[in-house]
Amino acid sequence: MKIKLIVVGKTSAAYLKSGELEYQQRLKHYVRFEETIIPDIKNPKNLSKSDLKNREGNLILSKIDNSDRGCFVG
């Protein structure tokens, strides 16, 4: 089993980075862990909320294989 974390944009808050690192260290003893960071959309102010969501959704879906199963949070 492998856990794949797909994130839109880099995490800038230090407490989130340290928390993520903590769980990565815990998980590595039990499962493989992979983090994929999708870059932020350029010029999001020029897009409506629904257009932005659609573009981010398409980028996320491009990183998911047909054989992947799991939980989506967002």
Long-range contacts (C-beta under 8 A, 24 or more apart in sequence): 1-31, 1-32, 2-31, 2-32, 2-33, 2-34, 3-27, 3-31, 3-32, 3-33, 3-34, 4-34, 4-35, 4-36, 4-63, 4-64, 4-68, 4-70, 5-33, 5-34, 5-35, 5-36, 6-35, 6-36, 6-38, 6-60, 6-63, 6-64, 7-35, 7-36, 7-37, 7-38, 8-38, 8-40, 8-56, 8-59, 8-60, 9-37, 9-38, 9-39, 9-40, 10-37, 10-40, 36-63, 38-63
